[in-house]
Amino acid sequence: MHTLIADRLGVGDARVIGHDFGAAEAFQYAGPFPDDTARLGYLDLPLPGPAIDAPTYR
């Protein structure tokens, strides 16, 4: 994703946001590339672990 956004598109100050499983992807983009990330937003990031059912997640 970083290669596409920063290198191919030339965006050096990306605003990255993710929701649900996309939140993990947004975090994985911003973590290693803080200089290329102007802002990071994520919400409803599912907790990692084996088979978390809905009542436990809530």
N, C-alpha and C positions, 0 to 999 in steps of 0.2 A: 504494500500500500504506500509506503514511504517513497519508494522508487517512482511510482506513478505520480503522486502528488508533488513531491519536491523536485525530482529530477526531470520527469517528462513534462509536467505542467508548469514547472518553475514557481510553485507556490512555496515561499519560505516562511510564511507566517500563518499556517493553517489554523482555522478554528474548527476543532474536532468535537463532535458530540455523538453519544451513543445511548441507546436505550435497550434494556433487557440484555440479550446476549451480545448485542452490538456495543454495549458499554465496556465489555472486556476488550473488544477490538480497539475501541477508542483509547482505552488506558494503555494497551500494548503499543499503540502508535506514539502516544505522547511521552511515555516513560523513557524510551531509548533516544528520543529525538526532541529534547526540550527546547533546543534552539530553533527548531522548525515548527514549534507549536505555540501559537499566540494565546490560545485559550483551550481549555478542556472542560467539557461538561459530560456527565454521565449520570444516569438514574436507573433505578430498579435493576441494579446489578445482581444477578442470581448468586447465591452463596455456593461455593464449591463443595462438593461432597457427593457421596453415593446416594442416589435416588431420594432426593428431598421431596416429600410430598407437599401438596399445597398448604395444609394446615400448619405443618412445621415451618414452611417458608414464611408464612404470614406471621 
